[in-house]
Every structure is written in C-alpha cells, then in structure tokens.
Amino acid sequence: MDPLSDVLSLLKPHTYVAGGFDLGGDWSIGFGPHDGIKCYALVSGACWLSVDGIPDPVRLVAGDCILLPSGRPFRLTRDPALEPTPFLALRAGEWRRGVAIVNGGGETMILGGHFVFAGAHAEMLLDAMPPIVHLREDNDRIGLRWALERLRQELVEALPGGDLVARHLAQMMLVQALRLHLAEVGGRNVGWLFALADPRMAAAIGAVHAAPGARWTLQALASRAGMSRSTFAQTFKASVGTSPMDYVTRWRMLLAGDRLTNGSDPISVIALALGYESESAFSTAFKRVMGCAPRRYGRRPANANTRPAQTPGSSV
C-alpha cells in the first residue's frame, strides 16, 4: 500500500455516521466538541462556518468541501448573526434517512460524515492538519463530486443496503479530501502527510512502510530518494519534522502497538519482524517511543476512541 493508506489502515477510521442537511429559510446549527474528523461538502446553496478559536467565519459555496480535524465546537449558519440551534435539539421528525430537513429545505444541501479512529495514535494524522481544511479549488475534484452525488442518492432514495453504501462513500470522501488537501498545501507545511507531496520523500517513506523490518540506514533511505545522505537527512528533517531514523523507529513502534493490541504474536516474534535482534532492544525502543513497556501496552483496555455504531443522522 501507499503511505497514506498505511496510516489510515493503522488508525482504522470508522464512519461514525453519514448524513446531511436540507435547509431553507433562516437557520443556524451549533455542534459540540467531537472526536476524529468531520467532513462536509456543499451540494447546493451557500452558508458560513464558524469554529471556536478561529476569529473569522468562513464562507462556503456549492462545491466546497471542509474537514474539521481539531474537535472544536463549530456552527454552520445562513447568517453569522443568527442564534444557533444545538444540533441535538433538532426534532426527530425532521430527519429523513439521515438527512435533516430544516424549514422545509430546498435551498442549501450539506452532506458529510463523521469519522472516529479505532486505532491508537490518531494524533499522527490529526496533529498534522489545521483546525479547518477548506477545499475550494476546482482542480481534480471529479472523484469528490462523484462520491457526493452517489451519497446524495443513497441518503435520499431508500435503496436496499443504502446505509452501508453511504458509509463507504463517506470514507471515499475523506480519502479524496485528504488527497486534495495534500495537493494544495504539500511542500508548504511540515509533517509526514505533507512530505508525501515530494516524490523523493514519498519514496523513502513508502520504502519504510513496505518493509519496516529491513535494516534501514540513512544511506539506504537516501538511495531510495535518489539523494546524497547529507542532503536527504536535511530535506527529510525539514519536511517531516523528524530525522529519518527517528521516523523509522516511530513507525515500527506504531505497528508494534497495533499488533500487541489486536494480534496474538508474542513480543519476541513482533520484535524480530520489525528488525530487532533481541526482545530487550525492542522493549527499550518501545518504551522510549510509546511511554510504557510492550507487555503493559498489550494489556491496556480498548482505545477510548472506539465507539458503538450510531444511527444515521445522530452525529453528522
């Protein structure tokens, strides 16, 4: 797999809910704090987005897509001066298959999904992103538009298996939105996600993900990137925010944590698979990166981000 797919597979994003809003008249909806990422796209109409801690509201028009990875309270509104109605106060009778009908609808349609992560260390993705990701460029949004149109059909038309299809389409929206965000800002921000915009860094990171147990050296990674060792080390640190070998160690430990939590292999087998000749060397590295010994990590309760499924529309 490619590095973004690797990370998303490790973090195990679950579509908490897929749904939307069909809005008319004067409306303003307030949302409380949330885990994970919320993703919205305007199918028609226009509105404003206000996020706690961000001084100016953001104008959204048809075709725009936003990601909200910070978990801050926010509101969507026709007019920033309107008093918001709490999302949870929307009456049950206003919902039609996961789409909330407000004031008769017909003017503005917003579709989206809420994604939480069953895997640990979601901050690996979330901390690399700003509080608001606003995608408004028209370039390369065909895939996002297709997913939006299909999601609208699945939510509005009572088709067999529609809820399952809607959840998968919402995940497609998330991946496409991350791709577009990477294409727009890659190379201008620091972090593993944005480093993927540089084919040389992507080649090195992809090699580590494909063979985490290989005997990686700085020279070997520089060769994968087609660069000299010193130039590669400087470029990697500047773009990713950490040294190449620190990245190798952290990725190995994240994989180890996933296997300790979800697998049954003994620590000695995991250590060997990830390039460590002794269990003690692996345990020392694991404790340094993850904050506790491997045996203790494997006995932790299930990740707090894991939640039971909700009905469509209950937390859009």
N, C-alpha and C positions, 0 to 999 in steps of 0.2 A: 504494500500500500504506500501511498504518498504520505509525507509527514503530517499534513492536516488531518487526513483520515486516521492516521495512527493515534494522534492525540484525542480526536473525537471518540474513537473506539475505546481508548483507555478511560476517558471521562464518562462514557456511557450516557449520552444525552437521551432523556426520555421526553416525549411530547406530553407535557402535563395536561395540556388542553389545546385544542384547535377550534377557533371560532371567530366571531367578529361582531360588528355593529352596523345596523342600517339606520341612519339618523336623519331626522328632519327638524325644522324649526330651530329654536334656541336650545342648546344642550351643552352640558359640561359634566364630565365624568371624572371623578378622582379615584386614584388607585393607591393602595398602601404599599409598604415595602414588599419585595419579592426575592426569592432565591433564583439563581440561574440567570437566564436571558429571556427577555420578552422581545418578540419580533412582530412588527406591524407593517402593513402596506396599505396605502390608499388606492382603492379601486376606482373611486369616483369622488368628486367634490373636493373640499379643502377644509383644513382645521388648523389649530395651534396645539403644540406640545409644550408643556411646562414641566420641568424636572426640578425637584428640590435641590438647592445649592447652585443651580445654573441661573444667572441673573436675567437673561433674556429668553422669552418664549421663541420656539422655532416654528416657522410657517411650513406647513405640509400641503402639497397639492397632489392631484391624481398622478399616480405613477411613482411617487416617493415611497421609500422603504426606510424604516428605522429599526435599530437594535438598541435595547436598553439593558446593558450587562452589569450595571452598578448596583441594582437592587433598590435604588432610591424611590421614594414616593413620587408620583407624577400625575398629571392630568391631561386629558385630551378634551378640547373645547372648541366650540364655534367662535367664541369671543373670550379672550383672557379676562374680561371684566365680570363674566358670569360666575356666580357661586356654584362650585361643583357639587354634584350629587355623588355620594360614595358609591363605588361600583357594587358593593354588596347590598345596597339599598334598592337596586333595580328589581322590580317585581318579577316573580317567576312567570307571570302571564305574558311578559314582554319578550320571552325567548321563543324562537322558532328554530329548532335543530341547531342550537349552538350560536345562532345569530340573534342579538338583542335588537328589537325594533323599538326605537325611541321617537316619540312624537310622530308616529305614522311612517317614519323612514322616507326613502325616496330621494334624498339629496346627497348624502355622503355615506359611502360604504367603506369600512375599515375591516380588513381580515388579518389574522395573525395567529401566533402560537406562543405558548409559554413552555420553556424547556428547563428542566432541572437535571442535575447530573448525579447518577447513581455511583459513579466512581469518585474516589477521593481526589483532592488537589485540583478542584475546578478553578482555583485561582490561576493555574497555569495558563488558562485561556482568558478568564475574566479580567485579570490584572493587566493583561496586555492591551486592553481596549479602553477607550474613553467612555464617559458616562452616557453619551449619545453618539451613535453611529448613524449619520444621515446620508442615505444613498439617493442622489438625485440626478446623477449623470445618466444620459440615455444610452451610453455605450454598453454593449454586451449584457443587456438586461432581458434578452429574449427568454432565457431559461426561467428567470424570476417571474416574468409575465405569464408564461405558460403554467407554472405552478399555481400562481394566483387565480387564474381563470378556472383551472381544474378544481382548486379548493373551493371557489365560489359555487361551482356546480354541485360539488359533493355536499356542501352545507345547506344549500337552498333546495336541491332536489332530493327527495327521500329515496335514494338508490340503495340497493342491498349492499351491505358492507361499507357504507359510506363513512362511518366513524373511523374505521381502520384506515381507509384510503386517505381521509383528511389528515390523520396524524402523520402518515408517511409523507404527504405533500408538504405539511408544515415543516418537517425535518429537511426536505429538499429546499424549502425557502431559506432555512437557517444556513445551510451549506452554501447556497448561491449568494446569500447576502455577505457571508464571510469572504467568499471569493472576490466579490466586487469591492468590499472594503479594502482587502489586501491589494487589489489592483490600483485603487485610488491613492492609498497612502503608503504603500510599501516603499521602503527606502528612505522615508522621511521620519519614521518612528523607530524606536528601539524595542527589540523583543524578538523571540523566535518566530512568531507569526509573521512579522513584517520582514524578517530576514529571508523568508521564502520568496519574496519578490526578486531577490538576487539569485540568478541561476547557479552561481558558484556556491553561495551559502546553502541553497536548497540541495545541491548535490551532496555536500558534506553532511548536512543534517539527515537527508534521506538515507545515506550510507549507514549512519549510526543507527537509525531506526530499523533498517533492514537486517542488520547484523549486530545487535547490541552486545553480543558476547565475543566479538572479534577483538584481537589485540590491537586496539586503536592507539596510534601515536599521533603527535602533532604533524609529523611528516606525512603519515599515511592519509590523514584528513586533508592536508594541504594538496596532496596529489589528486585526491578526488575533486577538489575545487579547481585544479589546474593553476595553482598559485605557489609562490615560494613560501617557505614555512613562516618567515617573519611577517610577510605581507598578509598572509592568511590569518595569522594569530591576531594581528591588529584589526583587520577588517571584521573578523568574527566577533571580537570583543565589542567593537563599535556598533555593530548591527544587532547582535543578540543580547548584549549586556552582560555577558559572562564569558569566561575563557572556553575554548573548545573542549578541553579535557574535563572542566567542571560540568559542561553540558552533557558530556558522555556519562559521567558519574550520576548526575541527577536523573537522566533518562533511564539508566539501568535501575536506579532505586525506585522510581515510579513504577516500572514494570514489576519489580520485585514485590512492591507493596500490593499491587493488583493480584499477583499470583498467591501471595500469602493470605489475602482476604478471600479470594474466590476459587482458589485451587487446593489441591491436596498434596502437592510435592513437598518433600522435606526441604529444609533450608539448605542442606548440602547440595541437593540437586539444582535448586534455584541459583545458588552461588556459582556452581560450575557452568551452568547455561549462560550466565551473564559475564563470564570471563574471569572469575576469581578462582584461584587455585586452592584456596583454603576457606573454610567456613568462618574462621576468625577474622580474616582480612575483609571478607564480605560484611560481616556483622559490624566491624568498626566503621566501614564506609556507610552502611545503612543507618547506624545510629547518628552519625555526623550529619547526614542529609535529612533524615526523616524524624529525628528527635527522640527515638526510642529504639530498643533492641528489636530485632526481627521477631523473636518469639512473643514479645509483648504486643507488637503491632498486629500479628496474626490473630490474637485473641480479642481484639477490640470489637465492640458492638458494631452493627451495620452503620454505614455512613449516615450522618444526620440529614444529608440532602435527599436521601431516598424517601419518597412519599408514596402513599397509596394513590391509585388512579382516581381521578375525579371525573364527574360527568362533563360533557362539552358545555362550555359557556360559564363554568363555575369560577374560573380564574384567568380569563383571557387577558 
